[in-house]
């Protein structure tokens, strides 16, 4: 599901989305929605649905802002960002942070919680800046980072915004001087940056393609067996949608491992009900060229 852009194009895009979802509902052609998007877009879609069909929201989110009948299964800052910030403090001696995010609810909420954790660890926030969704010119931001004496930048930019920022960051010769941490950068973003621009970049997520578990090995084997060795790069966003479909199947009472089995009785998904627990597994990875290599399992309650 596309994230909303600011301005007239945003209004037009959201209006088309509203009309499409409403039409499908009115024609009884929609049994469930598995949504990947920003929290404001998720909230907007949930208002249109009005609990008439199940909705699985798979993106990382604030932990609030969605109706309780929505099955929100993505990571929250408490379980994802806070342990990563603490790890960076303890293992990379990061004390001074620059917080950079898109200007909407999730980055602002996440940064409030991160700021509390940073100060609790004896660190400080050098600066906090927000840019519009779709920003492409980061020269001024990078210059500000260079003069901030920050040890690390928390990059809470989504989509290609993070790619353009990291290219500008590398062009200013900052990778050897300032670390970067992000919960939104995934494998496809690395490909967009180019291998010369990823030094000193850390990412935290519930999924990376390099997770060394038997379950992930089987998952990748099935994936490449179906789509071939040249299939699109596996990443946290795509995996979250897959996890959303698995969650929907379980809620429908389907426990089979047969990937070709239908999602029968979709409308029987339990609602309203308690919000689904956030993703249990959280990993920290470090960029190695165009790969994100898992270096630490951060699973467990935030410390």
C-alpha positions as CSV (number, residue, x, y, z in Angstrom):
1,X,0.0,0.0,0.0
2,X,1.6,3.3,-1.0
3,X,2.6,5.9,1.6
4,X,0.8,9.2,1.1
5,X,2.8,12.1,-0.4
6,X,2.2,15.7,0.6
7,X,0.4,18.1,-1.6
8,X,-2.2,17.8,-4.3
9,X,-0.8,14.5,-5.6
10,X,-1.3,13.0,-2.1
11,X,-4.9,14.0,-2.0
12,X,-5.6,12.6,-5.4
13,X,-3.8,9.3,-4.6
14,X,-5.6,8.9,-1.2
15,X,-8.9,9.7,-2.8
16,X,-8.4,6.9,-5.4
17,X,-7.5,4.5,-2.6
18,X,-10.6,5.5,-0.6
19,X,-12.8,4.9,-3.7
20,X,-11.2,1.6,-4.6
21,X,-11.5,0.1,-1.1
22,X,-15.1,1.5,-0.6
23,X,-16.2,0.0,-4.0
24,X,-14.7,-3.4,-3.2
25,X,-16.5,-3.4,0.1
26,X,-19.8,-2.3,-1.3
27,X,-19.7,-4.9,-4.0
28,X,-18.8,-7.6,-1.5
29,X,-15.6,-8.3,-3.3
30,X,-13.2,-7.8,-0.4
31,X,-12.7,-10.5,2.3
32,X,-9.7,-9.1,4.1
33,X,-6.9,-6.6,3.7
34,X,-3.2,-7.2,4.4
35,X,-1.8,-3.6,4.5
36,X,1.8,-2.3,4.3
37,X,2.0,1.4,4.6
38,X,2.4,4.3,7.0
39,X,0.3,4.5,10.1
40,X,-1.8,7.4,8.8
41,X,-2.6,5.5,5.7
42,X,-3.4,2.4,7.7
43,X,-5.7,4.5,9.9
44,X,-7.4,6.0,6.9
45,X,-8.1,2.6,5.4
46,X,-9.4,1.2,8.7
47,X,-11.9,4.0,8.9
48,X,-13.3,3.1,5.5
49,X,-13.4,-0.6,6.4
50,X,-15.1,0.0,9.7
51,X,-14.4,-3.6,10.9
52,X,-16.5,-5.0,8.1
53,X,-13.7,-7.3,7.1
54,X,-10.4,-8.3,8.8
55,X,-7.4,-6.0,8.4
56,X,-3.8,-7.1,9.1
57,X,-1.4,-4.2,9.4
58,X,2.2,-5.5,8.9
59,X,4.4,-2.4,9.1
60,X,6.4,-1.3,12.1
61,X,4.3,1.3,13.9
62,X,4.0,3.5,17.0
63,X,2.0,0.9,19.0
64,X,-1.0,3.3,19.0
65,X,-3.1,5.1,16.4
66,X,-5.0,2.1,14.9
67,X,-8.4,0.7,16.0
68,X,-8.1,-2.2,18.4
69,X,-9.9,-4.5,15.9
70,X,-7.0,-4.1,13.5
71,X,-4.4,-7.0,13.8
72,X,-1.2,-4.9,13.9
73,X,1.7,-7.4,13.9
74,X,4.7,-5.1,13.1
75,X,7.5,-4.1,15.4
76,X,7.1,-1.2,17.9
77,X,9.9,1.2,19.1
78,X,10.0,-0.4,22.5
79,X,10.9,-3.8,21.1
80,X,12.9,-2.7,18.0
81,X,14.6,0.7,18.3
82,X,15.3,1.0,22.0
83,X,17.3,-2.3,22.3
84,X,19.3,-1.3,19.2
85,X,20.1,2.2,20.6
86,X,21.3,0.6,23.8
87,X,23.4,-1.9,21.9
88,X,25.0,0.9,19.9
89,X,25.8,2.8,23.1
90,X,27.3,-0.2,24.8
91,X,29.2,-1.8,21.8
92,X,30.0,1.2,19.6
93,X,30.3,3.9,22.3
94,X,27.7,6.1,20.7
95,X,26.9,9.0,23.0
96,X,25.7,11.8,20.8
97,X,22.9,11.2,18.3
98,X,21.4,13.1,15.4
99,X,17.7,12.1,14.9
100,X,16.4,12.4,11.3
101,X,13.0,11.3,10.1
102,X,10.1,11.9,7.8
103,X,7.5,14.4,9.1
104,X,4.7,12.2,10.3
105,X,3.6,10.4,13.4
106,X,5.8,7.3,13.5
107,X,9.2,9.0,13.4
108,X,8.2,11.6,15.9
109,X,6.8,9.0,18.3
110,X,9.8,6.7,17.9
111,X,12.2,9.6,18.4
112,X,10.5,10.7,21.6
113,X,11.0,7.2,23.1
114,X,14.6,7.0,21.7
115,X,15.5,10.4,23.3
116,X,14.4,9.1,26.7
117,X,16.5,6.0,26.3
118,X,19.5,8.0,25.0
119,X,19.4,10.3,28.0
120,X,18.9,7.4,30.3
121,X,22.2,5.9,29.0
122,X,24.0,9.2,29.6
123,X,24.0,10.3,26.0
124,X,22.6,13.4,24.3
125,X,20.7,14.4,21.1
126,X,22.7,16.8,19.0
127,X,19.8,17.7,16.8
128,X,16.4,16.5,15.6
129,X,15.2,17.2,12.1
130,X,12.1,16.1,10.1
131,X,11.7,16.3,6.3
132,X,8.6,15.9,4.1
133,X,7.9,12.5,2.5
134,X,9.5,12.3,-0.9
135,X,12.4,14.6,0.0
136,X,15.4,14.3,-2.4
137,X,17.8,17.1,-1.5
138,X,19.7,16.2,1.7
139,X,22.7,18.4,1.2
140,X,21.7,20.8,4.0
141,X,20.9,18.0,6.3
142,X,24.2,16.3,5.7
143,X,26.1,19.5,6.3
144,X,24.2,19.9,9.6
145,X,25.2,16.4,10.6
146,X,28.8,17.0,9.8
147,X,28.9,20.1,12.1
148,X,26.8,18.4,14.9
149,X,29.6,16.3,16.3
150,X,27.2,13.4,16.4
151,X,28.5,9.9,16.8
152,X,25.6,8.4,15.0
153,X,22.5,9.3,13.0
154,X,19.1,7.6,13.6
155,X,17.6,7.4,10.1
156,X,13.8,7.2,10.3
157,X,13.2,7.9,6.6
158,X,11.0,5.5,4.5
159,X,11.3,4.3,1.0
160,X,13.7,6.0,-1.4
161,X,14.1,9.0,1.0
162,X,16.7,7.0,2.9
163,X,18.5,6.1,-0.3
164,X,18.9,9.7,-1.3
165,X,20.0,10.7,2.2
166,X,22.6,7.9,2.4
167,X,24.0,8.8,-1.1
168,X,24.4,12.5,0.1
169,X,25.9,11.2,3.4
170,X,28.6,9.2,1.6
171,X,29.3,12.1,-0.9
172,X,30.2,14.2,2.1
173,X,32.7,11.5,3.3
174,X,30.8,10.9,6.5
175,X,30.6,7.1,6.6
176,X,34.0,6.8,8.2
177,X,33.2,9.4,10.8
178,X,29.5,9.0,11.8
179,X,27.6,5.7,12.2
180,X,24.0,5.2,10.9
181,X,21.2,3.2,12.5
182,X,17.8,2.6,10.9
183,X,14.7,0.5,11.5
184,X,13.3,1.3,8.0
185,X,16.3,0.5,5.7
186,X,16.2,-2.9,4.2
187,X,18.0,-4.9,1.5
188,X,16.4,-3.1,-1.5
189,X,17.4,0.2,-0.1
190,X,21.0,-1.0,0.1
191,X,20.9,-1.9,-3.6
192,X,19.7,1.6,-4.3
193,X,22.5,3.2,-2.3
194,X,25.3,1.3,-3.9
195,X,28.0,-0.7,-2.0
196,X,30.3,2.3,-1.7
197,X,27.7,4.2,0.4
198,X,26.9,1.6,3.1
199,X,29.9,1.7,5.4
200,X,29.0,2.1,9.1
201,X,25.3,1.4,8.5
202,X,23.3,-0.6,10.9
203,X,19.7,-1.8,10.6
204,X,17.3,-3.3,13.1
205,X,14.3,-5.4,12.0
206,X,12.3,-8.5,12.7
207,X,13.6,-10.1,9.5
208,X,16.8,-10.1,7.4
209,X,17.6,-12.5,4.5
210,X,20.8,-13.4,6.3
211,X,19.2,-14.8,9.5
212,X,21.0,-18.1,10.1
213,X,18.0,-20.2,11.3
214,X,16.7,-23.4,9.9
215,X,13.3,-21.8,9.5
216,X,14.7,-19.0,7.3
217,X,16.7,-21.5,5.3
218,X,13.5,-23.4,4.5
219,X,11.7,-20.2,3.8
220,X,14.3,-19.1,1.3
221,X,14.4,-22.5,-0.3
222,X,10.7,-22.4,-0.9
223,X,10.9,-18.8,-2.2
224,X,13.7,-19.5,-4.7
225,X,12.2,-22.8,-5.6
226,X,9.0,-21.1,-6.7
227,X,10.5,-17.8,-8.2
228,X,14.0,-18.9,-9.2
229,X,17.5,-17.7,-8.3
230,X,16.9,-14.3,-9.9
231,X,13.8,-13.6,-7.8
232,X,13.6,-10.1,-6.2
233,X,15.7,-9.7,-3.1
234,X,14.1,-10.9,0.1
235,X,13.6,-8.0,2.6
236,X,11.7,-7.1,5.8
237,X,8.9,-5.4,3.9
238,X,8.1,-8.3,1.7
239,X,8.5,-10.8,4.5
240,X,6.1,-8.8,6.7
241,X,3.3,-9.1,4.0
242,X,4.0,-12.9,3.9
243,X,3.8,-12.9,7.7
244,X,0.5,-11.0,7.4
245,X,-1.0,-13.7,5.2
246,X,0.3,-16.4,7.5
247,X,-1.3,-14.6,10.4
248,X,-4.6,-14.3,8.5
249,X,-4.5,-18.1,7.8
250,X,-3.9,-18.9,11.4
251,X,-6.8,-16.6,12.5
252,X,-9.0,-18.5,10.0
253,X,-8.0,-21.7,11.6
254,X,-5.8,-23.0,8.8
255,X,-2.6,-24.6,10.2
256,X,-1.5,-26.4,7.1
257,X,2.0,-25.7,5.7
258,X,0.7,-26.1,2.2
259,X,1.4,-22.7,0.6
260,X,-1.2,-23.5,-2.2
261,X,-4.1,-24.1,0.3
262,X,-6.9,-21.5,0.1
263,X,-7.6,-19.0,2.9
264,X,-11.0,-20.5,3.6
265,X,-13.5,-18.8,5.9
266,X,-11.6,-15.5,5.8
267,X,-14.6,-13.7,7.3
268,X,-14.4,-15.8,10.4
269,X,-11.2,-14.0,11.6
270,X,-11.8,-13.0,15.2
271,X,-12.8,-9.4,15.7
272,X,-13.0,-7.3,17.7
273,X,-10.2,-8.6,19.9
274,X,-6.9,-7.7,21.5
275,X,-4.2,-6.2,19.4
276,X,-1.8,-8.9,18.1
277,X,1.5,-9.0,19.9
278,X,4.4,-7.2,18.1
279,X,6.9,-9.3,16.3
280,X,8.8,-11.4,18.8
281,X,12.1,-11.6,16.9
282,X,14.3,-8.5,16.5
283,X,17.7,-8.6,14.9
284,X,20.5,-6.0,14.5
285,X,22.4,-6.2,11.2
286,X,25.5,-4.4,9.8
287,X,25.8,-3.5,6.2
288,X,28.5,-5.4,4.3
289,X,28.6,-4.0,0.9
290,X,25.1,-4.8,-0.5
291,X,24.2,-7.3,2.3
292,X,22.8,-6.8,5.8
293,X,24.7,-9.3,8.0
294,X,22.9,-10.2,11.3
295,X,25.3,-9.5,14.2
296,X,23.0,-9.6,17.2
297,X,19.7,-11.1,18.3
298,X,17.9,-8.3,20.3
299,X,14.8,-10.3,21.0
300,X,13.2,-10.0,24.4
301,X,11.8,-7.2,26.5
302,X,13.4,-3.7,26.1
303,X,16.0,-3.2,28.8
